[in-house]
């Protein structure tokens, strides 16, 4: 047994890994153009209203993390 205080569970289906065999295919495939004004995924960006950002700016980072 490891002395690691937080051992990694290898059965958790974490992020997908790319093998060296797959790498050339990835490099040769055409890349999609990325529009910096559009979100990378299908979610839309929302801008907070000014009064909300004013209230949030008064809070410390720790309090913001606690509210999240």
C-alpha positions, 0 to 999 in steps of 0.5 A: 500500500502506498504512503500517498495520503490521497491515492489516485483511483485508476478506475474513475474514467478520468480524462481521455488519453491520446496514445502515440499511435493516435498523435499523427492522425490528430496532427494531420486532421484539419482544425476547426476555426475558432471564433474568439467571440464565441464560447468553445462549447455550446454554452452561451456567455452571459454578462452579469448586470453592473449592480451584481458585479458591484456587490460581488467585488465587495466580497473577499475571494474566500467568501465568493468561494464559499458561496459557489 
